[in-house]
Amino acid sequence: MRTGQQTVAPRSTVILRGVPEAVTVARRQVAELLGEGHPASDDVVLLVSEVVTNSVVHSGSADGGRVVMTVAVDSGAVTVEVCDAGSTRSAPYVRNEPDAEGGRGLFLVDLIASRWGVRQEDPRGSRTLWFEVAF
């Protein structure tokens, strides 16, 4: 880096509609931001798919609501935050039921991500699920 120049880490925020097609948009956004050959690309794209699917299926953002995804690339990690309307019916949890046809999204996040967590703004408010994939 030359004196006087500052390197800005890539960062992107996209507002998605809470519909199944949003998963494709989110995956594409992440793949474009990371670029071909990024060492964390496959893992991040997979986890984005799982987390955005959870938002458009299980949260109050389903049926066309708002889901906000932010991706930040640092020198050694990719951090993703997915914010939705939350749910009064359930909270995100890791599920590992080998015979289930679905429901293993957070199991994959827990397995692949370096760190992850959930921020609940209030019991009836927005919820942000975040994860970090180191590379």
C-alpha positions as CSV (number, residue, x, y, z in Angstrom):
1,M,0.0,0.0,0.0
2,R,1.3,3.4,-0.9
3,T,1.4,6.2,1.6
4,G,-1.8,8.2,1.8
5,Q,-4.0,5.4,0.3
6,Q,-6.4,3.4,2.4
7,T,-7.6,0.0,1.5
8,V,-11.4,-0.4,2.0
9,A,-12.6,-4.0,2.5
10,P,-15.4,-5.0,0.2
11,R,-18.9,-4.6,1.8
12,S,-22.3,-5.0,0.3
13,T,-25.9,-4.7,1.6
14,V,-28.9,-5.9,-0.3
15,I,-32.6,-5.6,0.6
16,L,-34.5,-8.8,-0.4
17,R,-38.1,-9.6,-0.5
18,G,-39.1,-12.5,1.8
19,V,-39.9,-14.9,-1.1
20,P,-38.1,-18.1,-2.2
21,E,-36.5,-16.3,-5.2
22,A,-34.5,-14.1,-2.7
23,V,-32.2,-17.0,-2.0
24,T,-31.0,-17.0,-5.6
25,V,-30.4,-13.2,-5.5
26,A,-28.5,-13.5,-2.2
27,R,-26.3,-16.3,-3.5
28,R,-25.5,-14.4,-6.7
29,Q,-24.7,-11.2,-4.7
30,V,-22.2,-13.0,-2.4
31,A,-20.6,-14.8,-5.3
32,E,-20.1,-11.6,-7.2
33,L,-18.7,-9.7,-4.2
34,L,-16.2,-12.5,-3.4
35,G,-15.3,-13.1,-6.9
36,E,-14.1,-16.3,-8.7
37,G,-11.5,-18.2,-6.8
38,H,-12.1,-16.7,-3.3
39,P,-11.1,-19.3,-0.7
40,A,-14.3,-18.9,1.3
41,S,-16.7,-18.5,-1.6
42,D,-18.2,-22.0,-1.6
43,D,-18.8,-22.1,2.1
44,V,-20.2,-18.6,2.3
45,V,-22.6,-19.1,-0.6
46,L,-23.8,-22.3,1.0
47,L,-24.4,-20.7,4.3
48,V,-26.1,-17.7,2.8
49,S,-28.5,-20.0,1.0
50,E,-29.4,-21.7,4.3
51,V,-29.8,-18.5,6.4
52,V,-31.8,-16.6,3.8
53,T,-34.0,-19.6,3.2
54,N,-34.7,-19.7,7.0
55,S,-35.7,-16.0,6.9
56,V,-38.0,-16.3,3.9
57,V,-39.7,-19.5,5.3
58,H,-39.7,-19.2,9.1
59,S,-39.7,-15.5,10.0
60,G,-42.2,-12.7,9.9
61,S,-40.5,-11.6,6.7
62,A,-42.0,-14.5,4.8
63,D,-44.6,-13.8,2.1
64,G,-42.8,-10.7,0.7
65,G,-41.5,-9.0,3.8
66,R,-38.1,-7.5,4.1
67,V,-34.8,-9.3,4.6
68,V,-31.6,-7.4,4.7
69,M,-28.3,-9.1,4.0
70,T,-24.9,-7.5,4.7
71,V,-21.6,-9.1,3.6
72,A,-18.2,-7.8,4.7
73,V,-14.9,-9.1,3.5
74,D,-11.9,-8.6,5.8
75,S,-8.3,-9.7,5.5
76,G,-9.0,-13.1,7.0
77,A,-12.8,-13.6,7.2
78,V,-16.1,-13.0,5.5
79,T,-18.9,-11.9,7.8
80,V,-22.6,-12.1,6.8
81,E,-25.5,-10.7,8.7
82,V,-29.1,-11.5,7.7
83,C,-31.8,-9.4,9.4
84,D,-35.5,-10.3,9.2
85,A,-38.7,-9.5,11.0
86,G,-38.1,-12.3,13.6
87,S,-40.7,-14.7,14.8
88,T,-42.9,-15.0,17.8
89,R,-43.3,-18.8,17.1
90,S,-39.7,-19.9,17.3
91,A,-36.0,-18.9,17.6
92,P,-33.2,-20.2,15.4
93,Y,-31.6,-23.3,16.8
94,V,-29.3,-26.0,15.7
95,R,-31.1,-29.2,14.6
96,N,-29.5,-32.4,13.8
97,E,-32.1,-35.0,12.9
98,P,-30.6,-37.4,10.4
99,D,-34.0,-38.6,9.1
100,A,-35.5,-35.2,8.6
101,E,-36.0,-33.9,5.1
102,G,-35.0,-30.4,6.1
103,G,-34.2,-28.2,9.0
104,R,-30.4,-28.6,9.0
105,G,-29.4,-25.1,7.9
106,L,-28.1,-24.0,11.3
107,F,-26.4,-27.3,11.8
108,L,-24.4,-26.4,8.6
109,V,-23.7,-22.9,9.9
110,D,-22.5,-24.3,13.2
111,L,-20.3,-26.9,11.4
112,I,-18.8,-24.6,8.8
113,A,-18.7,-21.1,10.3
114,S,-15.8,-20.0,12.5
115,R,-18.3,-18.1,14.7
116,W,-22.0,-17.3,14.5
117,G,-24.8,-15.9,16.7
118,V,-28.2,-14.3,16.8
119,R,-29.2,-10.8,17.9
120,Q,-32.8,-10.4,18.9
121,E,-33.8,-6.7,19.0
122,D,-36.8,-7.4,21.2
123,P,-39.2,-10.3,21.6
124,R,-41.4,-9.1,18.8
125,G,-38.8,-7.2,16.7
126,S,-36.2,-7.8,14.1
127,R,-33.7,-10.6,14.4
128,T,-30.2,-10.7,12.9
129,L,-28.4,-14.0,12.4
130,W,-24.7,-13.5,11.6
131,F,-21.8,-15.8,10.8
132,E,-18.2,-15.5,10.0
133,V,-16.2,-17.8,7.7
134,A,-12.4,-17.5,8.2
135,F,-10.0,-18.1,5.3
